[in-house]
Amino acid sequence: MSNLTVESVKQEISKAYISLDNPEYAFLARGKSERPYQDLVDELLQRFFVKDSTNVNQDVSAVYLLCNVVAETQARWMLQLSLVARYGVLFSLTEKGPELLCSGEHGSEQIAHLMAKWRVPILTSEVLKTRIPLKLFYTEPENVCIYQALFSDVDLLPWESRKILVPED
């Protein structure tokens, strides 16, 4: 994980999609059948309520909604695990919308710990917002960033738009 650079992430994206101008999505079928994050998900299931919230039309990741099994406050998170390459992004789900987390913030320490244990780097906003010339279905070309390439083909970055609806439980 220490060798994580924007350039190395871009190289993994290029390798998975084969062509940035005419991307192939074979990695999706492979990722769904191989279930590369199953050990992490199994451990999350022991500690949290976990709901698969993947949108097969937009997501190139497995998307999970998590909430505390037992807690004084009902904290909720959204975890996206890329099927493009082994990366994750973690959001705290608040009334104001999704808030991007870069480590174990807002009560998400257990999630961040498990991601580190299973070698799933949590990408930072700086990396996620880096532009990449990938042709996608839903995202306008001038808006395509590493986030869209790795996780979800949505035109707006979820943590920058309060218009994004937080999925219901």
C-alpha positions as CSV (number, residue, x, y, z in Angstrom):
1,M,0.0,0.0,0.0
2,S,2.9,2.3,0.5
3,N,3.6,2.4,-3.3
4,L,0.2,4.0,-3.9
5,T,0.6,6.9,-6.3
6,V,-1.9,8.6,-8.7
7,E,0.2,7.2,-11.6
8,S,0.0,3.6,-10.3
9,V,-3.7,3.9,-9.8
10,K,-4.1,5.3,-13.4
11,Q,-2.0,2.4,-14.7
12,E,-4.3,-0.2,-13.0
13,I,-7.3,1.6,-14.5
14,S,-5.8,1.5,-18.0
15,K,-5.0,-2.2,-17.6
16,A,-8.5,-3.1,-16.4
17,Y,-10.4,-1.2,-19.1
18,I,-7.9,-2.1,-21.8
19,S,-8.7,1.1,-23.8
20,L,-9.7,4.4,-22.3
21,D,-11.4,5.5,-25.5
22,N,-13.4,2.3,-26.0
23,P,-13.4,0.6,-22.5
24,E,-14.1,-3.0,-22.0
25,Y,-15.9,-4.2,-18.9
26,A,-14.8,-7.9,-18.7
27,F,-13.3,-7.2,-15.2
28,L,-16.9,-6.8,-13.9
29,A,-17.9,-10.4,-14.6
30,R,-14.6,-11.6,-13.3
31,G,-14.9,-9.6,-10.1
32,K,-18.4,-10.7,-9.4
33,S,-17.6,-14.4,-9.9
34,E,-14.2,-14.3,-8.0
35,R,-15.7,-12.1,-5.2
36,P,-12.3,-10.6,-4.2
37,Y,-13.6,-9.0,-1.1
38,Q,-15.5,-11.8,0.4
39,D,-13.2,-12.3,3.4
40,L,-13.6,-8.5,4.3
41,V,-17.3,-8.6,3.8
42,D,-17.6,-11.7,6.0
43,E,-15.8,-9.9,8.8
44,L,-18.0,-6.8,8.3
45,L,-21.1,-9.0,8.7
46,Q,-19.9,-10.1,12.1
47,R,-19.8,-6.5,13.3
48,F,-22.3,-4.5,11.3
49,F,-25.6,-4.8,9.5
50,V,-24.5,-4.9,5.9
51,K,-26.7,-4.4,2.8
52,D,-25.6,-4.7,-0.8
53,S,-26.6,-1.6,-2.5
54,T,-24.8,-2.0,-5.8
55,N,-26.4,-0.4,-8.9
56,V,-25.4,-2.7,-11.8
57,N,-26.1,0.1,-14.3
58,Q,-23.6,2.6,-12.8
59,D,-21.3,0.9,-10.4
60,V,-17.9,-0.8,-11.2
61,S,-17.6,-1.6,-7.5
62,A,-19.4,-3.6,-4.9
63,V,-21.4,-1.0,-2.8
64,Y,-22.4,-1.8,0.8
65,L,-24.4,0.1,3.3
66,L,-23.3,-0.5,6.9
67,C,-24.7,0.4,10.3
68,N,-23.9,-0.4,13.8
69,V,-25.4,-3.6,15.2
70,V,-25.4,-2.2,18.8
71,A,-24.7,1.5,19.4
72,E,-26.1,4.4,21.2
73,T,-26.3,6.4,18.0
74,Q,-27.3,4.9,14.6
75,A,-24.1,5.6,12.6
76,R,-24.2,4.7,8.9
77,W,-21.6,4.3,6.3
78,M,-21.3,3.5,2.6
79,L,-18.3,1.4,1.5
80,Q,-17.4,1.0,-2.2
81,L,-15.0,-1.8,-3.1
82,S,-13.7,-1.4,-6.6
83,L,-13.9,-4.3,-9.1
84,V,-11.4,-2.4,-11.3
85,A,-8.5,-2.7,-8.9
86,R,-8.1,-3.4,-5.1
87,Y,-9.2,0.0,-3.7
88,G,-11.9,1.2,-1.4
89,V,-13.7,4.4,-0.7
90,L,-15.6,5.0,2.6
91,F,-18.4,7.5,3.3
92,S,-20.1,8.5,6.5
93,L,-23.8,8.9,5.7
94,T,-25.2,12.0,7.3
95,E,-28.3,14.1,7.0
96,K,-26.3,16.5,4.9
97,G,-25.2,13.7,2.5
98,P,-22.2,11.5,2.1
99,E,-19.0,12.6,3.8
100,L,-15.8,11.2,2.4
101,L,-13.6,9.5,5.0
102,C,-9.9,8.9,4.5
103,S,-9.3,6.8,7.6
104,G,-11.2,5.7,10.7
105,E,-13.1,8.9,11.3
106,H,-16.7,9.3,12.6
107,G,-16.8,6.0,14.3
108,S,-15.6,4.0,11.3
109,E,-12.4,2.8,13.0
110,Q,-13.4,-0.9,12.8
111,I,-14.2,-0.6,9.1
112,A,-10.8,1.1,8.4
113,H,-9.0,-1.5,10.5
114,L,-10.6,-4.4,8.5
115,M,-9.8,-2.7,5.2
116,A,-6.2,-2.4,6.2
117,K,-6.2,-6.0,7.4
118,W,-7.5,-7.2,4.0
119,R,-5.1,-4.9,2.2
120,V,-7.8,-2.6,0.7
121,P,-6.4,1.0,0.6
122,I,-8.8,3.8,1.3
123,L,-8.2,6.4,-1.4
124,T,-8.1,10.1,-0.5
125,S,-10.0,12.9,-2.1
126,E,-6.9,14.1,-3.8
127,V,-6.5,10.8,-5.6
128,L,-10.2,10.3,-6.3
129,K,-10.5,13.8,-7.9
130,T,-7.7,13.3,-10.3
131,R,-8.9,13.6,-13.9
132,I,-8.5,10.6,-16.3
133,P,-9.5,10.6,-20.0
134,L,-11.8,7.5,-19.7
135,K,-15.0,7.4,-21.9
136,L,-17.9,6.4,-19.7
137,F,-21.7,6.2,-20.3
138,Y,-23.1,8.6,-17.7
139,T,-20.3,10.9,-16.7
140,E,-19.5,13.9,-19.0
141,P,-15.9,13.5,-20.4
142,E,-14.7,16.7,-18.6
143,N,-15.9,15.3,-15.3
144,V,-14.3,11.8,-15.4
145,C,-12.0,11.3,-12.4
146,I,-10.4,8.3,-10.8
147,Y,-13.5,8.0,-8.6
148,Q,-15.8,7.3,-11.6
149,A,-13.2,5.0,-13.2
150,L,-12.9,2.9,-10.0
151,F,-16.3,3.0,-8.3
152,S,-19.3,4.6,-9.9
153,D,-20.2,6.2,-13.3
154,V,-22.0,9.2,-11.8
155,D,-21.4,12.7,-13.2
156,L,-21.0,14.4,-9.8
157,L,-18.7,13.3,-7.0
158,P,-21.0,12.2,-4.1
159,W,-19.2,14.1,-1.4
160,E,-19.2,17.3,-3.3
161,S,-22.9,17.3,-4.3
162,R,-25.6,17.5,-1.6
163,K,-28.1,16.5,-4.4
164,I,-27.0,12.9,-4.2
165,L,-29.6,10.9,-2.4
166,V,-28.3,8.6,0.3
167,P,-29.6,5.1,-0.3
168,E,-32.3,4.0,2.2
169,D,-31.7,1.0,4.5
